[in-house]
Amino acid sequence: MSVSIYYTQGLAYFRLQDVSAATAAFQKVIGFEDQVTKEDRKPIVYQAHTQLAELYASQGKHPEAIREY
């Protein structure tokens, strides 16, 4: 799967308030960070970090949120 698919899954799970599934999807995107070579795909990885940070912050996991920002 491509990073955009995992990112879209993460957004969908986030909207459904499925925090654990959203977190897993965004973590998959971030896991591909070193493998993303196309410049047009890199912003998706950066947005995954931001989304994950917001998920962590909403759970009170502030150190993890800061790390993602």
Secondary structure, 3 states (H helix, E strand, C coil): CCHHHHHHHHHHHHHCCCHHHHHHHHHHHHHCHHHCCCCCCHHHHHHHHHHHHHHHHHCCCHHHHHHHC
